[in-house]
């Protein structure tokens, strides 16, 4: 008597289950075991052919949190990661970061998992589970941050393809100084001083000639510039800036053929170059640039989910200073914003970031451990 069973003799439910499994076996790829760390290495190596070092560094930093989480969960084979695991990771990070940071992270994870599927390293369709949160418009306006590691690829691209253009200089000064849009537009050529040490721009309140700045005369200040920034601005003044004055016979630093650049025009520069596809990066939303109106029509660049207004650049700059250990009092003076406002609206550091920064500063100033008194071991204490 043969040990094989005729499928027709099986109950209907079992026959359907068996048929479904056979179908799945036919369409499912043979996954190849790979450690998450190794998958990330291969991904970054592949991306390095088309992306700049700063972009690679940004992806490595974001995805590193996912790799660390997999290790903590005992997931040492990427093929074993399930849709539930991806969701658990997202909820885990949600407790630690803001909604905009979560969105950026999940956008990057989405791209990474899709790449992993192409090399048979994850379950098919796993990338679809990396869903970025929907960010309300008010959140986009108040909470979005363009971190320094995200701004540098844009400046690199502009330096290569739009060197010393007005768009390059506008982006450069926003990233380099964190000034508000109104202060940037208010700059005159004479406010830029590169023949002294250090070089600087002077922010001046001139309401009577059309360029008031926030906080009026209290917002006036000098802001130092790096040598690299001055080289670009010098080249802009020498070769790109049109020889024009505005309606008050002033020479605006940022000028078009019509005179002083409008605020709306500067915003268009920011919308335009904050789109990932504009600087050669992969669209995090799986859009085909040729079929996306936000990509093909510069006047609709603001419709791209990644496009920014100037304010997130300012928030990113202030955050960069704080995370670098610059005292709040110094940040307050340079950026013309009160310490209380910094704490409430600009400081997006985690509590751990703040604690470590305080510890580093105390250690540097005191040149010794913060706790210098030995603490008795409770095990040596007579509790009887």
C-alpha positions in Angstrom: 0.0 0.0 0.0 1.5 3.4 -1.0 2.1 6.0 1.7 1.2 8.9 -0.6 -2.2 10.5 -0.3 -4.3 11.5 -3.2 -5.1 15.2 -2.8 -8.7 14.6 -3.9 -9.2 12.5 -0.8 -8.3 15.4 1.5 -11.1 17.5 3.0 -12.0 20.6 1.0 -10.4 23.1 3.6 -7.1 21.1 3.6 -7.0 20.9 -0.2 -7.5 24.7 -0.4 -4.8 25.3 2.2 -2.4 23.0 0.4 -3.1 24.6 -3.0 -2.6 28.1 -1.6 0.7 27.1 0.0 1.9 25.6 -3.2 1.0 28.8 -5.0 2.9 30.9 -2.5 5.9 28.6 -2.8 5.9 29.2 -6.5 5.7 33.0 -6.4 7.8 33.7 -3.2 11.5 34.2 -3.8 14.1 32.2 -2.1 15.4 34.6 0.6 19.1 34.7 1.4 20.1 35.0 5.0 21.9 38.2 5.8 22.7 40.1 9.0 21.1 43.6 9.3 24.5 45.2 9.7 25.8 43.6 6.5 22.6 44.6 4.6 23.2 48.2 5.6 26.8 48.1 4.5 25.8 46.8 1.1 23.0 49.4 0.8 25.4 52.3 1.7 28.0 51.0 -0.7 25.5 50.9 -3.5 24.2 54.4 -2.7 27.7 55.8 -2.6 27.9 55.5 -6.4 25.1 58.1 -6.8 24.9 60.1 -3.6 27.3 62.4 -1.8 29.1 61.5 1.4 26.9 63.8 3.5 23.8 61.9 2.2 25.4 58.6 2.9 26.2 59.7 6.4 22.6 60.9 6.9 21.2 57.5 5.8 23.7 55.6 7.9 22.7 57.6 11.0 18.9 57.2 10.5 19.1 53.5 9.6 21.5 52.8 12.4 18.7 53.1 14.9 16.8 50.4 13.1 19.9 48.1 13.0 20.5 48.7 16.7 16.9 47.9 17.5 17.1 44.6 15.5 20.1 43.7 17.5 18.4 44.4 20.8 15.4 42.3 19.7 17.6 39.4 18.8 16.9 39.7 15.1 20.2 38.7 13.6 18.8 37.7 10.2 17.0 40.4 8.1 14.9 37.7 6.4 13.2 37.1 9.7 12.0 40.6 10.2 8.2 40.8 9.9 5.7 43.5 9.3 4.9 43.4 13.0 8.6 44.0 13.8 8.7 47.1 11.5 5.6 48.5 13.2 7.0 47.8 16.7 10.2 49.6 15.7 8.2 52.6 14.5 6.2 52.8 17.8 9.5 52.4 19.7 11.0 55.4 17.9 7.8 57.4 18.2 8.3 57.6 22.0 11.8 59.2 21.5 11.4 61.6 18.5 9.1 64.2 17.1 6.6 63.6 14.3 8.8 65.2 11.6 11.9 63.2 12.7 9.8 60.0 12.6 8.6 60.8 9.1 12.1 61.3 7.8 13.2 58.1 9.5 10.4 56.0 8.1 10.9 57.5 4.6 14.5 56.4 4.7 13.6 52.9 6.1 11.0 52.6 3.3 13.7 53.1 0.7 16.1 50.8 2.5 13.7 47.9 2.8 12.6 48.3 -0.8 16.3 48.0 -1.8 16.7 45.0 0.4 13.7 43.3 -1.4 15.6 43.6 -4.7 18.4 41.5 -3.3 16.1 39.0 -1.7 17.0 40.0 1.8 13.5 40.7 3.2 10.0 39.4 2.9 8.3 40.7 -0.3 6.3 43.9 0.4 7.9 44.5 3.8 8.8 48.1 2.6 5.1 48.9 2.4 4.9 48.6 6.2 7.4 51.5 6.7 4.6 54.1 6.7 5.6 57.6 7.5 3.1 59.5 9.7 0.9 62.2 8.1 2.1 65.5 9.3 -0.6 68.2 9.7 0.1 71.5 8.0 0.5 73.3 11.3 3.1 70.7 12.4 4.9 71.1 9.1 5.1 74.9 9.7 6.1 74.8 13.4 8.1 71.6 13.9 9.9 70.8 10.7 13.7 71.0 10.9 16.3 70.8 8.2 19.2 69.3 10.1 22.7 70.2 9.1 23.4 66.7 7.6 20.4 67.3 5.4 21.3 70.8 4.4 24.9 70.0 3.4 23.9 67.9 0.4 21.9 70.8 -0.9 24.8 73.2 -0.6 27.1 70.7 -2.2 24.7 70.4 -5.2 24.4 74.2 -5.5 28.2 74.6 -5.3 28.6 72.2 -8.1 25.8 73.2 -10.5 24.7 76.7 -9.4 27.9 78.1 -8.0 27.8 81.7 -6.6 24.3 82.2 -8.0 21.8 84.2 -6.0 20.0 80.9 -5.1 23.3 79.5 -3.9 24.1 82.5 -1.8 20.6 82.7 -0.3 20.8 79.1 0.8 24.3 79.5 2.0 23.6 82.5 4.2 20.5 80.9 5.7 22.4 77.7 6.6 25.5 79.5 7.7 23.8 82.1 9.9 20.3 81.0 10.7 18.9 84.4 10.0 15.2 85.1 9.4 13.9 85.6 5.9 13.3 89.3 6.5 16.9 89.9 7.8 18.3 88.0 4.8 16.4 90.2 2.3 17.3 93.4 4.2 21.1 92.9 3.6 22.8 95.5 1.5 26.1 95.1 -0.2 27.7 97.5 2.4 26.4 95.3 5.2 28.8 92.5 4.0 32.3 92.9 5.4 34.9 90.4 4.1 38.0 92.5 4.4 38.3 92.2 8.2 38.9 89.4 10.7 36.5 87.9 11.3 34.3 88.6 8.3 30.7 89.3 9.0 27.3 90.6 7.8 25.5 93.4 9.7 21.8 93.1 10.3 20.3 96.6 10.3 16.7 97.7 10.9 15.7 100.1 8.1 11.9 100.4 8.2 11.9 103.8 6.5 13.4 102.3 3.4 11.4 99.1 3.1 13.4 96.6 5.1 12.2 96.3 8.7 13.5 93.3 10.7 11.9 91.4 13.5 12.4 93.0 17.0 13.4 96.3 15.3 16.6 97.9 16.6 16.8 95.1 19.2 17.4 92.7 16.3 20.4 94.5 14.9 23.7 92.6 15.3 26.8 91.5 13.5 27.1 87.8 12.5 30.4 86.3 11.7 31.0 84.3 8.5 33.4 81.5 7.6 36.1 82.0 5.0 34.4 79.4 2.8 31.2 81.3 2.8 33.0 84.6 2.1 34.7 83.1 -1.0 31.3 82.2 -2.5 29.7 85.6 -1.6 32.8 87.4 -3.1 32.5 85.4 -6.3 28.7 86.2 -6.4 29.4 90.0 -6.0 32.2 89.9 -8.6 30.5 87.8 -11.3 26.8 87.2 -10.7 25.1 90.1 -8.9 23.4 92.6 -11.3 24.5 96.2 -10.9 21.2 97.5 -9.6 19.7 99.5 -6.8 16.3 99.2 -5.2 13.5 101.8 -5.1 15.3 103.6 -2.2 18.6 103.8 -4.1 20.2 101.2 -1.9 22.3 98.3 -3.2 20.7 95.1 -2.0 23.1 92.2 -1.5 20.6 89.7 -2.9 19.4 91.3 -6.2 17.7 90.5 -9.4 17.5 92.5 -12.5 14.4 94.3 -11.0 16.2 95.3 -7.8 16.0 93.8 -4.3 14.8 90.2 -4.3 11.3 89.6 -3.0 10.5 87.4 0.0 8.3 85.2 -2.2 11.2 84.7 -4.6 13.5 83.6 -1.7 10.8 81.1 -0.6 10.7 79.7 -4.1 14.5 79.1 -3.9 13.9 77.1 -0.7 11.0 75.2 -2.0 12.9 74.3 -5.2 16.1 73.0 -3.7 14.6 71.2 -0.7 13.0 68.7 -3.0 15.1 65.5 -3.0 14.7 64.8 -6.7 16.1 68.3 -7.5 19.5 67.4 -6.1 19.6 63.9 -7.5 18.2 61.9 -4.6 15.6 59.2 -4.8 12.1 60.3 -4.1 11.0 59.0 -0.7 7.4 58.8 -1.8 7.9 56.5 -4.8 6.9 59.2 -7.3 8.2 59.2 -10.8 9.7 62.7 -11.2 8.7 63.0 -14.8 5.1 62.4 -13.8 5.1 64.6 -10.7 3.9 68.2 -11.1 5.8 69.2 -7.9 9.0 68.0 -9.6 8.4 69.2 -13.1 6.8 72.7 -12.4 9.0 74.9 -10.2 6.0 77.1 -9.4 4.4 74.0 -7.7 7.5 72.9 -5.9 5.9 73.8 -2.6 3.5 70.9 -3.2 6.3 68.4 -2.7 5.9 66.8 0.8 9.7 67.3 1.3 9.8 71.0 0.3 10.5 73.5 3.0 10.0 77.1 3.9 13.0 79.1 5.3 12.1 78.7 8.9 13.0 74.9 9.2 16.5 76.0 8.1 16.7 78.4 11.0 15.5 75.7 13.4 18.0 73.3 12.1 20.8 75.9 12.5 19.9 76.7 16.1 19.6 73.0 16.9 23.0 72.4 15.4 24.6 75.0 17.6 22.9 73.6 20.7 23.9 70.1 20.0 27.5 71.3 19.3 27.6 72.6 22.9 27.2 76.3 22.1 25.7 77.9 25.3 22.1 79.1 24.9 23.2 82.7 25.8 25.5 82.7 22.7 22.9 81.2 20.5 20.4 83.8 21.7 22.7 86.7 20.8 23.7 85.3 17.4 20.2 84.3 16.3 18.2 87.1 18.1 15.9 84.9 20.0 15.4 84.7 23.7 16.5 81.7 25.8 12.9 81.0 26.7 11.8 80.8 23.1 14.8 78.6 22.3 13.7 76.1 25.0 10.1 76.2 23.9 10.3 76.2 20.1 13.7 75.6 18.8 15.6 73.1 21.0 14.6 69.7 19.6 17.2 67.8 21.5 16.1 64.8 23.5 16.5 64.9 27.3 19.4 62.5 27.0 21.1 64.9 24.5 20.7 67.8 26.9 22.0 65.7 29.9 25.1 64.6 28.0 25.8 68.1 26.8 25.6 69.5 30.3 27.9 66.7 31.6 30.5 67.4 28.8 30.5 71.1 29.6 30.8 70.6 33.3 33.6 68.1 32.8 35.5 70.5 30.5 35.1 73.5 32.9 35.9 71.6 36.1 38.4 69.2 34.4 37.2 66.5 36.6 34.3 64.1 37.0 31.1 65.8 38.0 30.7 63.5 41.1 34.0 63.6 43.0 32.7 62.3 46.4 32.6 58.5 46.8 29.2 57.1 47.4 29.0 54.3 50.1 27.9 50.9 49.0 24.6 50.1 50.6 25.8 46.5 51.0 28.3 47.8 53.5 25.6 49.5 55.6 24.3 47.8 58.7 20.6 47.6 58.1 19.8 45.7 61.3 
